[in-house]
Amino acid sequence: LLAAIAMTLALVMIVENYFSIRISDTLQVQFTFIPNTILGAIAGPVWAAVFAAISDPVFVLFSGQTVLFTWILIEAVSAFIYGWFFYRKPLDTKNKAD
């Protein structure tokens, strides 16, 4: 589980660095919901929220950008919600809801 969480956090760093659209100096669109969804499905809601909250300050340390604590909370809550809905749910390719 710890190795899967570490790999997902590395995926978060890659997505934040290379797959983000910078609109202005203060506005940036990122696709970190994808690794957060994977993290929620693998680790569950609590661990997903904890590691999503940890991943944003770690990214700030490596990138030199400013930290906004509101976005850390929003990212943690969204990872918790993803974990709440996707943890231990079977993925069925025949079911249209999946």
N, CA, C and O atoms as a GROMACS GRO file, in nm:
protein
  392
    1LEU      N    1   0.083  -0.120   0.000
    1LEU     CA    2   0.000   0.000   0.000
    1LEU      C    3   0.087   0.125   0.000
    1LEU      O    4   0.057   0.222  -0.070
    2LEU      N    5   0.194   0.123   0.079
    2LEU     CA    6   0.280   0.240   0.087
    2LEU      C    7   0.350   0.268  -0.046
    2LEU      O    8   0.367   0.384  -0.084
    3ALA      N    9   0.390   0.163  -0.116
    3ALA     CA   10   0.454   0.182  -0.246
    3ALA      C   11   0.355   0.238  -0.348
    3ALA      O   12   0.392   0.322  -0.430
    4ALA      N   13   0.231   0.192  -0.343
    4ALA     CA   14   0.130   0.245  -0.435
    4ALA      C   15   0.100   0.391  -0.405
    4ALA      O   16   0.079   0.470  -0.497
    5ILE      N   17   0.097   0.427  -0.277
    5ILE     CA   18   0.075   0.567  -0.240
    5ILE      C   19   0.191   0.654  -0.287
    5ILE      O   20   0.170   0.764  -0.337
    6ALA      N   21   0.314   0.604  -0.270
    6ALA     CA   22   0.431   0.680  -0.314
    6ALA      C   23   0.433   0.698  -0.465
    6ALA      O   24   0.468   0.805  -0.515
    7MET      N   25   0.395   0.594  -0.538
    7MET     CA   26   0.391   0.607  -0.684
    7MET      C   27   0.282   0.704  -0.728
    7MET      O   28   0.299   0.778  -0.824
    8THR      N   29   0.170   0.704  -0.658
    8THR     CA   30   0.063   0.797  -0.691
    8THR      C   31   0.103   0.941  -0.659
    8THR      O   32   0.070   1.033  -0.734
    9LEU      N   33   0.176   0.961  -0.549
    9LEU     CA   34   0.225   1.095  -0.517
    9LEU      C   35   0.327   1.142  -0.620
    9LEU      O   36   0.332   1.260  -0.653
   10ALA      N   37   0.410   1.050  -0.669
   10ALA     CA   38   0.502   1.087  -0.776
   10ALA      C   39   0.425   1.125  -0.902
   10ALA      O   40   0.465   1.216  -0.975
   11LEU      N   41   0.316   1.055  -0.928
   11LEU     CA   42   0.230   1.090  -1.042
   11LEU      C   43   0.167   1.228  -1.024
   11LEU      O   44   0.150   1.301  -1.121
   12VAL      N   45   0.132   1.262  -0.900
   12VAL     CA   46   0.079   1.397  -0.871
   12VAL      C   47   0.184   1.502  -0.905
   12VAL      O   48   0.151   1.604  -0.966
   13MET      N   49   0.309   1.478  -0.866
   13MET     CA   50   0.416   1.575  -0.895
   13MET      C   51   0.438   1.590  -1.045
   13MET      O   52   0.459   1.701  -1.094
   14ILE      N   53   0.432   1.480  -1.118
   14ILE     CA   54   0.449   1.488  -1.263
   14ILE      C   55   0.335   1.565  -1.327
   14ILE      O   56   0.357   1.649  -1.414
   15VAL      N   57   0.213   1.537  -1.285
   15VAL     CA   58   0.096   1.606  -1.341
   15VAL      C   59   0.101   1.755  -1.308
   15VAL      O   60   0.070   1.838  -1.393
   16GLU      N   61   0.139   1.789  -1.184
   16GLU     CA   62   0.145   1.931  -1.146
   16GLU      C   63   0.254   2.005  -1.222
   16GLU      O   64   0.238   2.123  -1.253
   17ASN      N   65   0.365   1.938  -1.252
   17ASN     CA   66   0.474   2.006  -1.321
   17ASN      C   67   0.455   2.015  -1.471
   17ASN      O   68   0.481   2.120  -1.530
   18TYR      N   69   0.410   1.908  -1.534
   18TYR     CA   70   0.412   1.901  -1.679
   18TYR      C   71   0.276   1.909  -1.747
   18TYR      O   72   0.269   1.944  -1.864
   19PHE      N   73   0.170   1.878  -1.677
   19PHE     CA   74   0.037   1.876  -1.738
   19PHE      C   75  -0.054   1.980  -1.674
   19PHE      O   76  -0.166   1.950  -1.636
   20SER      N   77  -0.004   2.101  -1.664
   20SER     CA   78  -0.085   2.210  -1.610
   20SER      C   79  -0.085   2.324  -1.711
   20SER      O   80   0.011   2.345  -1.784
   21ILE      N   81  -0.194   2.396  -1.713
   21ILE     CA   82  -0.212   2.507  -1.806
   21ILE      C   83  -0.205   2.636  -1.726
   21ILE      O   84  -0.290   2.662  -1.642
   22ARG      N   85  -0.104   2.716  -1.753
   22ARG     CA   86  -0.088   2.843  -1.683
   22ARG      C   87  -0.158   2.952  -1.763
   22ARG      O   88  -0.120   2.981  -1.876
   23ILE      N   89  -0.260   3.012  -1.702
   23ILE     CA   90  -0.337   3.117  -1.768
   23ILE      C   91  -0.276   3.253  -1.739
   23ILE      O   92  -0.261   3.336  -1.829
   24SER      N   93  -0.240   3.277  -1.613
   24SER     CA   94  -0.170   3.400  -1.575
   24SER      C   95  -0.074   3.364  -1.462
   24SER      O   96  -0.051   3.247  -1.434
   25ASP      N   97  -0.016   3.466  -1.399
   25ASP     CA   98   0.078   3.439  -1.291
   25ASP      C   99   0.010   3.377  -1.170
   25ASP      O  100   0.073   3.302  -1.094
   26THR      N  101  -0.116   3.406  -1.151
   26THR     CA  102  -0.186   3.355  -1.033
   26THR      C  103  -0.291   3.249  -1.065
   26THR      O  104  -0.346   3.189  -0.973
   27LEU      N  105  -0.319   3.224  -1.192
   27LEU     CA  106  -0.423   3.128  -1.230
   27LEU      C  107  -0.362   3.014  -1.310
   27LEU      O  108  -0.296   3.036  -1.412
   28GLN      N  109  -0.385   2.894  -1.262
   28GLN     CA  110  -0.328   2.776  -1.326
   28GLN      C  111  -0.430   2.662  -1.316
   28GLN      O  112  -0.489   2.640  -1.211
   29VAL      N  113  -0.450   2.591  -1.426
   29VAL     CA  114  -0.541   2.478  -1.430
   29VAL      C  115  -0.458   2.351  -1.427
   29VAL      O  116  -0.370   2.331  -1.510
   30GLN      N  117  -0.487   2.265  -1.330
   30GLN     CA  118  -0.412   2.140  -1.315
   30GLN      C  119  -0.507   2.022  -1.321
   30GLN      O  120  -0.627   2.035  -1.295
   31PHE      N  121  -0.453   1.909  -1.355
   31PHE     CA  122  -0.532   1.787  -1.366
   31PHE      C  123  -0.495   1.688  -1.256
   31PHE      O  124  -0.485   1.568  -1.280
   32THR      N  125  -0.476   1.738  -1.136
   32THR     CA  126  -0.438   1.651  -1.025
   32THR      C  127  -0.554   1.570  -0.970
   32THR      O  128  -0.535   1.487  -0.881
   33PHE      N  129  -0.673   1.594  -1.021
   33PHE     CA  130  -0.786   1.513  -0.974
   33PHE      C  131  -0.771   1.368  -1.021
   33PHE      O  132  -0.826   1.277  -0.957
   34ILE      N  133  -0.699   1.345  -1.130
   34ILE     CA  134  -0.682   1.208  -1.180
   34ILE      C  135  -0.598   1.124  -1.083
   34ILE      O  136  -0.643   1.017  -1.044
   35PRO      N  137  -0.477   1.170  -1.042
   35PRO     CA  138  -0.404   1.091  -0.942
   35PRO      C  139  -0.475   1.086  -0.807
   35PRO      O  140  -0.463   0.987  -0.735
   36ASN      N  141  -0.546   1.192  -0.770
   36ASN     CA  142  -0.620   1.190  -0.644
   36ASN      C  143  -0.733   1.087  -0.647
   36ASN      O  144  -0.762   1.024  -0.545
   37THR      N  145  -0.795   1.069  -0.763
   37THR     CA  146  -0.897   0.966  -0.776
   37THR      C  147  -0.836   0.827  -0.764
   37THR      O  148  -0.892   0.740  -0.698
   38ILE      N  149  -0.722   0.807  -0.829
   38ILE     CA  150  -0.652   0.678  -0.818
   38ILE      C  151  -0.610   0.653  -0.674
   38ILE      O  152  -0.624   0.541  -0.624
   39LEU      N  153  -0.560   0.756  -0.608
   39LEU     CA  154  -0.520   0.742  -0.468
   39LEU      C  155  -0.638   0.710  -0.379
   39LEU      O  156  -0.626   0.627  -0.288
   40GLY      N  157  -0.752   0.772  -0.403
   40GLY     CA  158  -0.871   0.741  -0.325
   40GLY      C  159  -0.921   0.600  -0.348
   40GLY      O  160  -0.970   0.536  -0.255
   41ALA      N  161  -0.910   0.552  -0.472
   41ALA     CA  162  -0.954   0.416  -0.502
   41ALA      C  163  -0.861   0.311  -0.442
   41ALA      O  164  -0.906   0.203  -0.405
   42ILE      N  165  -0.732   0.342  -0.431
   42ILE     CA  166  -0.636   0.246  -0.378
   42ILE      C  167  -0.630   0.250  -0.226
   42ILE      O  168  -0.635   0.145  -0.162
   43ALA      N  169  -0.621   0.368  -0.168
   43ALA     CA  170  -0.590   0.380  -0.026
   43ALA      C  171  -0.710   0.408   0.062
   43ALA      O  172  -0.703   0.385   0.183
   44GLY      N  173  -0.818   0.456   0.007
   44GLY     CA  174  -0.933   0.489   0.090
   44GLY      C  175  -0.943   0.637   0.116
   44GLY      O  176  -0.850   0.712   0.084
   45PRO      N  177  -1.052   0.681   0.174
   45PRO     CA  178  -1.077   0.824   0.188
   45PRO      C  179  -0.983   0.896   0.284
   45PRO      O  180  -0.939   1.007   0.256
   46VAL      N  181  -0.950   0.834   0.396
   46VAL     CA  182  -0.868   0.904   0.496
   46VAL      C  183  -0.725   0.920   0.446
   46VAL      O  184  -0.668   1.029   0.453
   47TRP      N  185  -0.666   0.811   0.397
   47TRP     CA  186  -0.528   0.820   0.348
   47TRP      C  187  -0.520   0.908   0.224
   47TRP      O  188  -0.420   0.978   0.205
   48ALA      N  189  -0.621   0.906   0.140
   48ALA     CA  190  -0.621   0.992   0.022
   48ALA      C  191  -0.623   1.139   0.063
   48ALA      O  192  -0.552   1.220   0.004
   49ALA      N  193  -0.702   1.173   0.163
   49ALA     CA  194  -0.707   1.312   0.210
   49ALA      C  195  -0.575   1.353   0.272
   49ALA      O  196  -0.528   1.465   0.249
   50VAL      N  197  -0.516   1.265   0.350
   50VAL     CA  198  -0.388   1.298   0.415
   50VAL      C  199  -0.279   1.320   0.312
   50VAL      O  200  -0.207   1.420   0.318
   51PHE      N  201  -0.266   1.229   0.218
   51PHE     CA  202  -0.158   1.242   0.121
   51PHE      C  203  -0.185   1.348   0.015
   51PHE      O  204  -0.091   1.403  -0.041
   52ALA      N  205  -0.310   1.380  -0.013
   52ALA     CA  206  -0.340   1.492  -0.102
   52ALA      C  207  -0.304   1.623  -0.035
   52ALA      O  208  -0.257   1.716  -0.100
   53ALA      N  209  -0.327   1.631   0.096
   53ALA     CA  210  -0.288   1.752   0.170
   53ALA      C  211  -0.137   1.764   0.181
   53ALA      O  212  -0.085   1.876   0.187
   54ILE      N  213  -0.066   1.654   0.184
   54ILE     CA  214   0.080   1.657   0.191
   54ILE      C  215   0.141   1.689   0.055
   54ILE      O  216   0.245   1.755   0.048
   55SER      N  217   0.078   1.643  -0.053
   55SER     CA  218   0.139   1.658  -0.185
   55SER      C  219   0.149   1.804  -0.230
   55SER      O  220   0.243   1.840  -0.300
   56ASP      N  221   0.054   1.887  -0.192
   56ASP     CA  222   0.057   2.026  -0.236
   56ASP      C  223   0.172   2.106  -0.173
   56ASP      O  224   0.242   2.175  -0.247
   57PRO      N  225   0.196   2.100  -0.043
   57PRO     CA  226   0.313   2.170   0.012
   57PRO      C  227   0.446   2.114  -0.038
   57PRO      O  228   0.543   2.189  -0.053
   58VAL      N  229   0.451   1.984  -0.065
   58VAL     CA  230   0.574   1.926  -0.120
   58VAL      C  231   0.599   1.982  -0.260
   58VAL      O  232   0.713   2.014  -0.294
   59PHE      N  233   0.494   1.995  -0.341
   59PHE     CA  234   0.509   2.055  -0.473
   59PHE      C  235   0.554   2.200  -0.462
   59PHE      O  236   0.637   2.245  -0.541
   60VAL      N  237   0.501   2.273  -0.366
   60VAL     CA  238   0.540   2.413  -0.346
   60VAL      C  239   0.687   2.423  -0.308
   60VAL      O  240   0.757   2.514  -0.353
   61LEU      N  241   0.735   2.331  -0.227
   61LEU     CA  242   0.877   2.331  -0.190
   61LEU      C  243   0.967   2.309  -0.311
   61LEU      O  244   1.073   2.371  -0.321
   62PHE      N  245   0.926   2.223  -0.402
   62PHE     CA  246   1.008   2.194  -0.519
   62PHE      C  247   0.994   2.297  -0.629
   62PHE      O  248   1.087   2.316  -0.708
   63SER      N  249   0.880   2.365  -0.638
   63SER     CA  250   0.857   2.456  -0.750
   63SER      C  251   0.885   2.602  -0.717
   63SER      O  252   0.911   2.681  -0.808
   64GLY      N  253   0.879   2.639  -0.591
   64GLY     CA  254   0.902   2.778  -0.554
   64GLY      C  255   0.780   2.867  -0.566
   64GLY      O  256   0.792   2.989  -0.557
   65GLN      N  257   0.664   2.809  -0.587
   65GLN     CA  258   0.542   2.887  -0.594
   65GLN      C  259   0.492   2.917  -0.453
   65GLN      O  260   0.546   2.866  -0.355
   66THR      N  261   0.389   2.998  -0.444
   66THR     CA  262   0.334   3.031  -0.313
   66THR      C  263   0.230   2.927  -0.272
   66THR      O  264   0.164   2.867  -0.357
   67VAL      N  265   0.218   2.907  -0.144
   67VAL     CA  266   0.123   2.809  -0.092
   67VAL      C  267  -0.006   2.881  -0.053
   67VAL      O  268  -0.003   2.986   0.011
   68LEU      N  269  -0.116   2.822  -0.091
   68LEU     CA  270  -0.248   2.874  -0.054
   68LEU      C  271  -0.319   2.765   0.026
   68LEU      O  272  -0.354   2.660  -0.029
   69PHE      N  273  -0.339   2.790   0.154
   69PHE     CA  274  -0.392   2.687   0.242
   69PHE      C  275  -0.536   2.650   0.210
   69PHE      O  276  -0.579   2.539   0.241
   70THR      N  277  -0.609   2.740   0.148
   70THR     CA  278  -0.745   2.708   0.108
   70THR      C  279  -0.746   2.597   0.004
   70THR      O  280  -0.830   2.507   0.009
   71TRP      N  281  -0.653   2.603  -0.090
   71TRP     CA  282  -0.648   2.501  -0.195
   71TRP      C  283  -0.600   2.367  -0.140
   71TRP      O  284  -0.638   2.262  -0.192
   72ILE      N  285  -0.517   2.371  -0.036
   72ILE     CA  286  -0.475   2.246   0.027
   72ILE      C  287  -0.596   2.177   0.089
   72ILE      O  288  -0.612   2.056   0.076
   73LEU      N  289  -0.680   2.254   0.155
   73LEU     CA  290  -0.801   2.199   0.215
   73LEU      C  291  -0.897   2.147   0.109
   73LEU      O  292  -0.956   2.040   0.126
   74ILE      N  293  -0.914   2.221   0.002
   74ILE     CA  294  -1.004   2.178  -0.105
   74ILE      C  295  -0.952   2.050  -0.170
   74ILE      O  296  -1.031   1.960  -0.200
   75GLU      N  297  -0.822   2.040  -0.191
   75GLU     CA  298  -0.765   1.920  -0.252
   75GLU      C  299  -0.780   1.800  -0.159
   75GLU      O  300  -0.808   1.689  -0.205
   76ALA      N  301  -0.763   1.820  -0.030
   76ALA     CA  302  -0.779   1.711   0.066
   76ALA      C  303  -0.924   1.664   0.073
   76ALA      O  304  -0.951   1.544   0.079
   77VAL      N  305  -1.017   1.758   0.073
   77VAL     CA  306  -1.159   1.721   0.078
   77VAL      C  307  -1.200   1.650  -0.050
   77VAL      O  308  -1.276   1.553  -0.045
   78SER      N  309  -1.152   1.696  -0.164
   78SER     CA  310  -1.188   1.628  -0.289
   78SER      C  311  -1.129   1.487  -0.294
   78SER      O  312  -1.195   1.396  -0.343
   79ALA      N  313  -1.007   1.469  -0.245
   79ALA     CA  314  -0.950   1.334  -0.240
   79ALA      C  315  -1.028   1.245  -0.144
   79ALA      O  316  -1.045   1.126  -0.170
   80PHE      N  317  -1.076   1.303  -0.034
   80PHE     CA  318  -1.160   1.226   0.059
   80PHE      C  319  -1.289   1.182  -0.009
   80PHE      O  320  -1.334   1.069   0.010
   81ILE      N  321  -1.349   1.271  -0.086
   81ILE     CA  322  -1.474   1.238  -0.156
   81ILE      C  323  -1.449   1.130  -0.262
   81ILE      O  324  -1.529   1.037  -0.275
   82TYR      N  325  -1.338   1.141  -0.336
   82TYR     CA  326  -1.305   1.037  -0.434
   82TYR      C  327  -1.285   0.903  -0.364
   82TYR      O  328  -1.332   0.801  -0.412
   83GLY      N  329  -1.215   0.904  -0.252
   83GLY     CA  330  -1.195   0.781  -0.178
   83GLY      C  331  -1.325   0.725  -0.122
   83GLY      O  332  -1.343   0.604  -0.118
   84TRP      N  333  -1.414   0.814  -0.080
   84TRP     CA  334  -1.543   0.771  -0.026
   84TRP      C  335  -1.625   0.696  -0.132
   84TRP      O  336  -1.692   0.597  -0.101
   85PHE      N  337  -1.620   0.743  -0.256
   85PHE     CA  338  -1.702   0.682  -0.360
   85PHE      C  339  -1.634   0.568  -0.433
   85PHE      O  340  -1.702   0.477  -0.480
   86PHE      N  341  -1.501   0.568  -0.443
   86PHE     CA  342  -1.433   0.470  -0.526
   86PHE      C  343  -1.356   0.362  -0.450
   86PHE      O  344  -1.309   0.267  -0.512
   87TYR      N  345  -1.343   0.373  -0.319
   87TYR     CA  346  -1.266   0.275  -0.243
   87TYR      C  347  -1.341   0.143  -0.236
   87TYR      O  348  -1.457   0.138  -0.197
   88ARG      N  349  -1.273   0.036  -0.274
   88ARG     CA  350  -1.325  -0.101  -0.273
   88ARG      C  351  -1.448  -0.119  -0.362
   88ARG      O  352  -1.532  -0.205  -0.334
   89LYS      N  353  -1.458  -0.041  -0.465
   89LYS     CA  354  -1.566  -0.059  -0.561
   89LYS      C  355  -1.511  -0.134  -0.682
   89LYS      O  356  -1.406  -0.096  -0.735
   90PRO      N  357  -1.579  -0.239  -0.726
   90PRO     CA  358  -1.529  -0.313  -0.842
   90PRO      C  359  -1.549  -0.231  -0.970
   90PRO      O  360  -1.651  -0.164  -0.987
   91LEU      N  361  -1.453  -0.238  -1.057
   91LEU     CA  362  -1.463  -0.172  -1.187
   91LEU      C  363  -1.513  -0.273  -1.288
   91LEU      O  364  -1.443  -0.369  -1.321
   92ASP      N  365  -1.632  -0.252  -1.336
   92ASP     CA  366  -1.695  -0.345  -1.429
   92ASP      C  367  -1.705  -0.277  -1.565
   92ASP      O  368  -1.768  -0.171  -1.577
   93THR      N  369  -1.644  -0.335  -1.666
   93THR     CA  370  -1.647  -0.274  -1.798
   93THR      C  371  -1.781  -0.295  -1.868
   93THR      O  372  -1.812  -0.224  -1.964
   94LYS      N  373  -1.859  -0.390  -1.822
   94LYS     CA  374  -1.989  -0.415  -1.884
   94LYS      C  375  -2.097  -0.321  -1.831
   94LYS      O  376  -2.198  -0.298  -1.898
   95ASN      N  377  -2.077  -0.268  -1.713
   95ASN     CA  378  -2.176  -0.179  -1.653
   95ASN      C  379  -2.153  -0.037  -1.705
   95ASN      O  380  -2.041   0.013  -1.700
   96LYS      N  381  -2.256   0.026  -1.753
   96LYS     CA  382  -2.243   0.160  -1.810
   96LYS      C  383  -2.219   0.266  -1.703
   96LYS      O  384  -2.168   0.373  -1.735
   97ALA      N  385  -2.254   0.239  -1.578
   97ALA     CA  386  -2.234   0.337  -1.471
   97ALA      C  387  -2.086   0.352  -1.436
   97ALA      O  388  -2.046   0.457  -1.385
   98ASP      N  389  -2.005   0.250  -1.463
   98ASP     CA  390  -1.862   0.260  -1.432
   98ASP      C  391  -1.792   0.330  -1.545
   98ASP      O  392  -1.670   0.349  -1.539
   0.00000   0.00000   0.00000
